[in-house]
Amino acid sequence: MSDCYVLVHGAWHTGDLMAPVAQAIRAKGHTVHCPTLAGNRPGDDRATIGLSDAAQSLIDYLDDHNLTDVRLFGHSYGGMVISKAADVLPHRLKRLIYGNAFVPLNGECLNDMVPAHYKELFDAVAAGNNNAVMLPFPIWREVFINDADAALAQSAFEQLNLQPYNTFTEAISLSLEISAMAVGKSYLNCQQDSALPAHQWHPCLSSRLGLFRLVECPGSHETLFTNPGLLAEKIIEAGRD
């Protein structure tokens, strides 16, 4: 049976970077879409675009393509975006899949869920970069893609793009907390992800989903680069009926 998956990238990424994962899911007979969110497209105004703009771009994509029974996967910051899409378009969704992703409560922004040292870093970078942020390579290499060799870490980093800081600071508005949403929910936890402190992804953020399916696998925050085939397998496991 063919299912429909929409893969939503994280901060600094694009939909194109999900292509190896999407290819492996398609090889199992499923349909996969990989949109690039507003704020991460060439020419986007990174000084002004915020979370609501990014979420609206996903909502528009689902509507424009008339997608239904969607298994909606969000990686990292993408968890913020799929949460808003689920609030607006629950009739189009079959299941939400949070992949080492942020799970917000109503009124929270992404920065509310990160350690203080990240917020201080982002504030400083954004202040000197027209309200856009980028990870310094040493942080990327050591805690985001810690399961890659140096060459892969560098080549992956070179594919990232500036992130509008308003996507981190704008609070989400939800009519229902995610735990109260009727849609099925899964949390996919890559176990060597050290981008946040130990246990922050799971169980701290995953527990906000209410009733959910837990799927785990080895890998870093950027398993989409280091082992896309395994990530695809686990997304299917998380999304299946």
C-alpha positions as CSV (number, residue, x, y, z in Angstrom):
1,M,0.0,0.0,0.0
2,S,1.3,3.4,-1.0
3,D,1.3,6.1,1.7
4,C,1.9,9.8,1.4
5,Y,4.8,11.4,3.3
6,V,5.7,15.0,3.5
7,L,9.2,15.6,4.9
8,V,9.7,19.0,6.5
9,H,13.3,20.1,6.9
10,G,14.9,21.8,9.9
11,A,16.7,25.1,10.3
12,W,19.4,26.0,7.8
13,H,18.2,23.2,5.5
14,T,16.1,22.9,2.3
15,G,13.8,20.3,1.0
16,D,16.4,19.3,-1.5
17,L,18.6,18.0,1.4
18,M,15.9,15.5,2.2
19,A,16.2,13.9,-1.3
20,P,18.3,10.8,-0.3
21,V,15.8,10.0,2.5
22,A,12.8,10.6,0.2
23,Q,14.4,8.4,-2.5
24,A,14.7,5.5,0.0
25,I,11.0,5.9,1.1
26,R,9.9,6.0,-2.5
27,A,11.8,2.8,-3.2
28,K,9.4,1.2,-0.7
29,G,6.5,2.3,-2.9
30,H,5.4,5.4,-1.1
31,T,4.8,9.0,-2.3
32,V,7.1,11.6,-0.9
33,H,7.1,15.4,-1.0
34,C,10.0,17.6,0.2
35,P,9.0,21.3,0.2
36,T,11.4,24.1,1.1
37,L,9.9,26.4,3.7
38,A,9.6,30.2,3.4
39,G,12.7,31.6,4.9
40,N,15.1,29.0,3.4
41,R,14.4,29.7,-0.3
42,P,16.8,31.6,-2.5
43,G,16.0,35.3,-2.4
44,D,13.9,35.1,0.8
45,D,14.1,38.1,3.1
46,R,15.8,36.6,6.2
47,A,15.5,39.8,8.1
48,T,11.7,39.7,8.3
49,I,10.3,36.1,7.7
50,G,9.1,34.4,10.8
51,L,7.6,31.2,12.0
52,S,4.1,32.0,10.8
53,D,5.4,32.6,7.3
54,A,7.2,29.3,7.3
55,A,4.1,27.5,8.6
56,Q,1.9,29.2,6.0
57,S,4.2,28.1,3.2
58,L,3.7,24.4,4.4
59,I,-0.1,24.9,4.7
60,D,-0.2,26.4,1.2
61,Y,1.8,23.5,-0.1
62,L,-0.5,20.9,1.4
63,D,-3.5,22.8,0.0
64,D,-2.1,23.5,-3.4
65,H,-1.2,19.8,-3.9
66,N,-4.5,18.7,-2.4
67,L,-2.7,16.2,-0.2
68,T,-4.7,13.9,2.2
69,D,-3.8,11.2,4.6
70,V,-0.4,12.7,5.0
71,R,2.3,11.3,7.2
72,L,3.9,14.7,8.1
73,F,7.5,14.5,9.3
74,G,9.2,17.4,10.8
75,H,13.0,17.5,11.6
76,S,14.2,19.7,14.5
77,Y,12.8,23.2,13.9
78,G,10.4,21.5,11.4
79,G,8.5,20.3,14.5
80,M,7.4,23.9,15.1
81,V,6.1,24.2,11.5
82,I,4.3,20.8,11.4
83,S,2.6,21.7,14.7
84,K,1.0,24.8,13.3
85,A,0.0,22.9,10.1
86,A,-1.7,20.3,12.2
87,D,-3.6,23.0,14.0
88,V,-4.9,24.5,10.7
89,L,-5.3,21.4,8.5
90,P,-6.0,18.4,10.7
91,H,-8.3,17.0,8.0
92,R,-5.3,16.5,5.6
93,L,-3.2,14.6,8.1
94,K,-2.9,10.9,9.0
95,R,0.0,11.2,11.5
96,L,2.6,13.7,12.8
97,I,6.2,12.4,13.0
98,Y,8.6,14.5,15.1
99,G,12.2,13.6,14.2
100,N,14.4,14.9,17.1
101,A,12.1,17.9,16.8
102,F,10.8,20.7,18.9
103,V,7.3,20.1,20.3
104,P,5.9,23.5,21.4
105,L,3.2,24.4,23.8
106,N,0.8,27.2,22.7
107,G,2.6,30.5,23.1
108,E,6.1,29.1,23.0
109,C,8.9,29.9,20.5
110,L,11.8,27.7,19.6
111,N,14.2,29.7,21.8
112,D,12.1,28.8,24.8
113,M,13.2,25.2,24.4
114,V,17.0,25.7,23.9
115,P,19.7,26.1,26.4
116,A,20.6,29.7,27.4
117,H,24.0,29.5,25.7
118,Y,22.4,28.8,22.3
119,K,20.1,31.8,22.7
120,E,23.0,34.0,23.6
121,L,24.9,32.8,20.6
122,F,22.0,33.3,18.2
123,D,21.2,36.8,19.6
124,A,24.8,37.9,19.0
125,V,25.0,36.4,15.5
126,A,21.6,37.8,14.5
127,A,22.6,41.3,15.7
128,G,25.5,41.4,13.4
129,N,23.9,39.6,10.4
130,N,20.7,41.4,9.6
131,N,18.6,39.2,11.8
132,A,19.8,35.9,10.3
133,V,21.7,33.1,12.1
134,M,24.1,30.4,11.2
135,L,25.7,27.7,13.3
136,P,29.4,28.0,13.8
137,F,31.1,25.0,12.1
138,P,32.7,23.7,15.4
139,I,29.3,23.4,17.0
140,W,27.8,21.8,13.9
141,R,30.7,19.3,13.6
142,E,30.8,18.2,17.3
143,V,27.1,18.1,18.4
144,F,24.9,18.1,15.3
145,I,26.8,15.7,13.0
146,N,29.0,13.9,15.5
147,D,28.6,10.6,13.6
148,A,30.2,11.9,10.4
149,D,33.8,12.0,9.3
150,A,35.5,15.4,8.8
151,A,34.9,15.4,5.0
152,L,31.2,14.6,5.3
153,A,30.7,17.1,8.1
154,Q,32.3,19.8,6.0
155,S,30.5,19.0,2.8
156,A,27.1,18.9,4.6
157,F,27.8,22.3,6.3
158,E,28.5,23.9,3.0
159,Q,25.0,23.0,1.9
160,L,23.3,24.9,4.7
161,N,21.8,28.4,4.4
162,L,21.1,31.3,6.7
163,Q,18.1,31.0,9.0
164,P,15.7,33.9,9.6
165,Y,16.0,34.5,13.4
166,N,12.3,35.4,13.6
167,T,11.6,31.7,13.0
168,F,13.2,31.1,16.4
169,T,11.8,34.0,18.3
170,E,8.2,34.1,17.1
171,A,5.8,32.3,19.4
172,I,3.4,29.7,18.0
173,S,-0.3,30.1,18.3
174,L,-2.3,26.9,18.6
175,S,-6.0,26.5,19.1
176,L,-5.3,23.1,20.7
177,E,-2.2,21.8,22.5
178,I,-0.6,19.0,20.4
179,S,-1.4,16.5,23.1
180,A,-5.1,17.2,22.6
181,M,-5.0,16.8,18.8
182,A,-6.8,13.8,17.5
183,V,-4.2,13.0,14.8
184,G,-1.8,10.1,15.4
185,K,1.7,11.1,16.7
186,S,5.1,9.6,16.7
187,Y,8.5,10.6,18.0
188,L,11.6,9.4,16.2
189,N,14.6,9.7,18.4
190,C,18.2,9.4,17.0
191,Q,20.0,8.2,20.1
192,Q,23.4,10.0,19.6
193,D,21.8,13.4,19.0
194,S,23.7,15.8,21.3
195,A,22.4,19.0,19.8
196,L,20.3,19.5,23.0
197,P,21.2,18.2,26.5
198,A,20.8,14.5,27.3
199,H,17.1,13.4,27.4
200,Q,15.8,16.8,26.1
201,W,14.5,15.4,22.8
202,H,13.2,12.3,24.5
203,P,11.5,12.1,26.9
204,C,11.3,15.8,27.7
205,L,9.9,17.1,24.4
206,S,8.3,13.8,23.2
207,S,6.2,13.6,26.4
208,R,4.3,16.7,25.2
209,L,2.7,14.7,22.5
210,G,0.3,12.9,24.9
211,L,-0.3,9.5,23.4
212,F,2.5,8.7,20.9
213,R,4.5,6.0,19.3
214,L,8.2,6.0,20.0
215,V,10.7,4.9,17.4
216,E,14.5,5.0,18.0
217,C,17.6,4.4,16.1
218,P,21.4,5.1,16.3
219,G,22.5,8.4,14.8
220,S,23.2,12.1,15.3
221,H,20.9,15.1,14.7
222,E,21.9,15.0,11.1
223,T,21.2,11.3,10.3
224,L,19.6,12.6,7.1
225,F,23.2,13.1,5.9
226,T,25.0,10.3,7.6
227,N,22.5,7.4,7.2
228,P,19.5,8.4,5.0
229,G,18.5,4.8,4.3
230,L,18.2,4.1,8.0
231,L,16.3,7.3,8.6
232,A,13.9,6.5,5.8
233,E,13.3,3.0,7.3
234,K,12.5,4.6,10.7
235,I,10.2,7.3,9.3
236,I,8.2,4.5,7.6
237,E,8.1,2.6,10.9
238,A,6.9,5.8,12.7
239,G,4.3,6.6,10.0
240,R,2.8,3.2,9.3
241,D,-0.7,2.3,10.3
